[in-house]
Amino acid sequence: MTIKVTVNYDYTQKELLGEKDVFEIPGGTTLSGLLRKIDIMIIDAGKSRGIDTTRKTTLAEGNLNACVVFVNGSAPTGMLEQELYEGDTIEFVYGFCGG
């Protein structure tokens, strides 16, 4: 079973990924699993455009990289382990999501 979730990027990611994406992911995916997928997209987009992505990824060594992430309008307890569900909206907030 797959689910769809929407991700609204902050200005750090908009340069590489645009305003937002809708992801179709396997049911049971955690927020950290989705963020790892987004980081691969950030790194690939940076390589193709000649942009250094060192400080643009959402994760650093398995932790949030100077980033606050809301799921459906609030920061979940156990954020990275938060399981995502059909229709969730993920938002990078507070103006800077990346080292």
C-alpha positions as CSV (number, residue, x, y, z in Angstrom):
1,M,0.0,0.0,0.0
2,T,1.3,3.5,-0.8
3,I,0.2,6.8,0.6
4,K,0.6,10.4,-0.6
5,V,2.1,13.1,1.5
6,T,2.8,16.8,0.7
7,V,6.1,18.5,1.6
8,N,6.3,22.3,1.7
9,Y,10.0,23.3,1.5
10,D,11.6,26.3,3.1
11,Y,13.7,28.8,1.2
12,T,16.9,26.6,1.5
13,Q,15.3,23.8,-0.5
14,K,13.2,25.9,-2.9
15,E,16.4,26.8,-4.8
16,L,16.8,23.2,-5.7
17,L,13.4,21.5,-5.4
18,G,10.8,24.2,-5.8
19,E,7.9,25.2,-3.5
20,K,6.5,21.7,-2.7
21,D,6.3,18.1,-3.7
22,V,3.7,15.4,-3.4
23,F,5.4,12.1,-2.6
24,E,3.9,8.6,-3.0
25,I,5.6,6.5,-0.4
26,P,5.1,3.1,1.2
27,G,2.7,2.9,4.1
28,G,4.7,2.8,7.4
29,T,7.3,5.2,6.2
30,T,8.7,7.4,9.0
31,L,9.6,11.1,8.7
32,S,13.3,10.2,8.8
33,G,12.8,7.8,5.8
34,L,11.1,10.6,3.8
35,L,13.8,13.1,4.8
36,R,16.5,10.8,3.6
37,K,14.7,10.5,0.2
38,I,14.5,14.3,0.1
39,D,18.2,14.7,0.9
40,I,19.0,12.4,-2.1
41,M,17.0,14.7,-4.3
42,I,18.7,17.8,-2.9
43,I,22.2,16.3,-3.5
44,D,21.3,15.2,-7.0
45,A,19.8,18.6,-7.9
46,G,22.9,20.3,-6.5
47,K,25.2,18.1,-8.6
48,S,23.3,18.7,-11.8
49,R,23.3,22.5,-11.2
50,G,26.8,22.9,-9.7
51,I,25.5,24.0,-6.3
52,D,27.1,22.9,-3.1
53,T,24.5,21.1,-0.9
54,T,26.7,20.6,2.2
55,R,24.4,23.0,4.2
56,K,21.1,22.3,2.3
57,T,20.2,18.8,3.4
58,T,17.6,18.2,6.0
59,L,19.6,15.6,8.0
60,A,23.1,15.5,9.2
61,E,24.5,12.3,10.7
62,G,21.0,11.0,11.3
63,N,19.7,14.1,13.1
64,L,17.8,17.2,11.9
65,N,20.2,19.6,10.3
66,A,19.3,23.0,12.0
67,C,15.7,22.3,11.0
68,V,12.2,22.3,12.5
69,V,9.7,20.1,10.8
70,F,6.0,20.2,11.3
71,V,3.6,17.4,10.4
72,N,0.1,18.6,10.0
73,G,0.9,21.9,11.7
74,S,2.8,20.7,14.8
75,A,6.1,19.2,15.8
76,P,5.5,15.6,16.7
77,T,7.0,13.9,19.7
78,G,9.7,11.5,18.6
79,M,9.9,13.5,15.4
80,L,12.1,11.4,13.2
81,E,10.3,8.2,14.2
82,Q,6.9,9.8,13.4
83,E,5.0,7.4,11.0
84,L,3.4,9.2,8.1
85,Y,-0.1,8.7,6.9
86,E,-2.2,9.4,3.8
87,G,-2.7,13.1,3.3
88,D,-0.1,14.3,5.8
89,T,1.4,17.7,5.2
90,I,5.1,18.1,6.1
91,E,6.5,21.6,6.4
92,F,10.0,22.9,7.0
93,V,9.6,25.9,9.2
94,Y,11.4,28.8,10.9
95,G,13.2,30.1,7.9
96,F,16.2,27.8,7.7
97,C,16.2,24.0,7.2
98,G,19.8,23.0,6.4
99,G,23.2,23.4,8.2
